């Protein structure tokens, strides 16, 4: 797989599981990807926020609790087998707190295409070995419009190319950003993806943020709009700034409901 593909897919999340945290800085030079750049420590507790771990217990992707025993994440976060995955739910500290569960089943979208340069339907569901007590987040009823505010969150690297930050933050990071018009993103599927960009052009997701929640706020509280997928301008700017693409959970709501039994 070429460097361009790595940059688009934030594939560094997957590589981290095979080399461990000690090797991250070296790999990041060749494969910039998923982290919240120029965000802040989380300003509130999120019962649904999820860290996905590999067999060594290392964080490599994010997710969102959408039912007591189901987590939604990015399709490209499911390169491991279920037996090698576990989750921690409901803590802003990725190393402690919340509830831990093992993953018993992975359900990728039937039209998911893992090829980075043709990535589509980048969404998957994880079945947990037992329900948790944390409150799931509700999936929004309608898709967000351009200029609408959204919030992204994750434990990804906090430098644009990963070379100046040796390991991801322990504390959950968040960033308030906004929806932009489709043409701002490259390799975009309007029927299933959404494009967003921070007004400054200097804040985005990056290495190890893949699969993390994109949320919107209304009179009901926080609702899930999507899961983070990939960089939106990989062909012109390989750094973790500018537009980003996330998989729209509203567009996939019928499939999600059918899969988890209408929860």
N, C-alpha and C positions, 0 to 999 in steps of 0.2 A: 504493500500500500504506500502511495506516495506521500510526501510531506504535505501537499495541498489537501489531500483527503483527511489527514490527521487534523489539520487546522480547522477544517470545516466541522468535523464531527466532535471535537473536543475529546478525541479518542484517548487522551492521556488518562482519563478516568479508568479505562480498562487496563492500560499498561501498568498503572500503579499497583494493581493487584498481583502482578507477577514479579515485580522487582522490589516491592516494599518501600516504605517511606524514605529510607536512606538513599535510594537511588533517584528520587524525584527530581532533584535539582539538575542532575546531568541530563535526564531524559527531557526535561522541560525545554532545554535549548533547542531540541529538534522538533518538539511536538507541542507548541503552545496551545492551551485549551482551558476548559471550564473553571473559573473562580469568580467570586464577586469582587470586582475592581472598584475602588473608591466608594464602597458601601460603609455601613456603620454596624456596630454591635446591635443585635436585635433589641428593639425597644419594648417588646412585650413577650409573654410566653405564648407559644403556639402548640396546642395540644396535638395537632395533626402532623407536625414536621417530623420527618423521618430521615435517619442516616442508614444507608445500606452498606453492609460490611462484607468483606471476603472471608475466606476460611481462616485467615490469620487475624481476623477481627479488625482489619483496617478499613476505614471509611473510603469508599470510592465513588459513590453516587448518592443523590438525594431522592426523596419521594414524598408522597402525601397520603395520609390515612384517609380513606374515603368510606370505609365501613369497619366495624369492629375487628374484622379479620382479613381485610384487603388493603393493599397499598398500590397506588398508581405511580409509575415512574417512566423513564424513557426506554424505548425498545433496545437501544444500544447499551443499556446498563445490564442486560440479561445474558451477557456472553458467558457467565458462569452457570454451572448447574445449580438447581435449587438447594441441594445438600451442602453446597459451599457458600450459601448466602444466609445472612441473618440481618435483623433490623433492630434499631433502637428508636422508639417513638415517644414524642412528647417532651423532649428536653432540649434546651438551647445549648447545652454542653454535650458535645459528641462523645465524651469519654465517661460520662456518668449521668445518673438520673433516668427518668422515663421508664419505659417498659421494653424489655428485650424479648424478641421472638425469633424463631427459626422460620425459614421459608419452605413450604412443602410443595408448591406448584408455581410455575411461571406460565402466564398466558400472554403471548405476543399478539398484536393485532394481525388478523389473517392476511392483510395486505402490506405488512411491514416489509420494507426492503432495506437490508442492512448495509448495502453498498454506499459508502460515504458520499460519493459524488452524485448519487441518485437517491439519496435517503428520502423515504416517504413513510407516513404512518408510524412515526417514531414514538410508540407508546406501548406499554406493557402493564400487566397486573400481576401482583405477587400475592399468593394465598398464604396466610400465616398459620402456624401450627395450633394457635389458640387465639380467641378474641382478646382484645385489650380494653381497658377501662377508659382510655383517653377518648375525647370527643372527636369524631371524624369531621372533616371539612365537607361542606355541601358543594357540589358542582353547580356552577352558575347556570341559569336558564337560557341566557342569551349571550352571544359573542360580543366581545368588546369592540368599540368603534375607534377609529383614529382619533388621537388626542386624549383618549381616556387614560387615567392613571392606573398603574398596576404596581405591585410590589413583588420582587423576586427575593429568594433567600437560599442560603447554602453555606457549606463549610469548605468551599473551594479556595484555591490559592488567591492571594490578594495582590499579586504583581502581574503586570500585563503579559510578560512572557515566561513567568515562573522561575527565572534565573536568580532573582534577588530575595526569594522567600523559600527557605529550606523545607518547610512543612506547612500544611494548611492550618488555619486558626482552630482553636478549640471551641471558641464561642461562635454561635450562629451569626452570620452576617446578613444584612438586608439592604436592599436598594429600592427606592421609589423611582420608577421610570414611567414611560408612557408608550401607548400604541402609536405606530406611524403607518403610513401608507405602504401597501405591499411592494411597490417598486423600489423601496429602500433596501430590500433584502434580495440576495442572489440565491437561486436554487430554491424557490419558494412555491408551495402548493396552497393556493388560496382557500381551497375547500377544507383543508385540514390543519393548516399552520397559521400562526399570527406573527407579525413582525413588530418589534419594539426597539426603541433607542432612547437613551438618556439625552435630555436637551443639551447637555454639555458636550456630548460625543466622546466623553472620556471615562465613562462608567459602564460596566457590563458584567455578565457572568463569564467564568473561565474554567480552568482545570479543576475537576472534581465537583462541579455544580450540576452536572447533567442529571436530569430527572427531578430536580428540585422544583418546588411549587411556585407557580405564578398566580398571585391572588388579587382579587379586587374587593373593594369595600362598598357596601350599600346599607340600607336600613336594617337588613338582616344580620349584618356583621360581615366577616370575611367569607368569601366564596372562592372556589377554585376555578381559574380560567384556563390553566394549562400547566405543562411540565417543560422545563428547559431542555432544548434539543441541541442547537448548534449555532455557530457563528453566522452572521448574516452578510458579511462582506469578505469572505475568505479569499476571494480572487484578487482583491485589491489591497487588503490590509490584514496580515496574519495575526496582529496583536489583538488582545482581548479588550477592544474598545469599539465603539460604533454600534451598528445594529446587530440584533440577535434574533434567532428564530426559535419559537417554542411551539410544541404540539398543542393544539387547542382541545381541551377536554370537553368543552361544550359540543364541538363538532363530533366527538366520539362518544357522547353520552348514551345513545341507544345501545352501542356495542358494550359499553361498560355495564349498563344495567342488565343486559342479557347475560353477561358473563358472571356477574356476582349475584344474580337472582333478584334484581330489582331493588337492591339496597341503596 
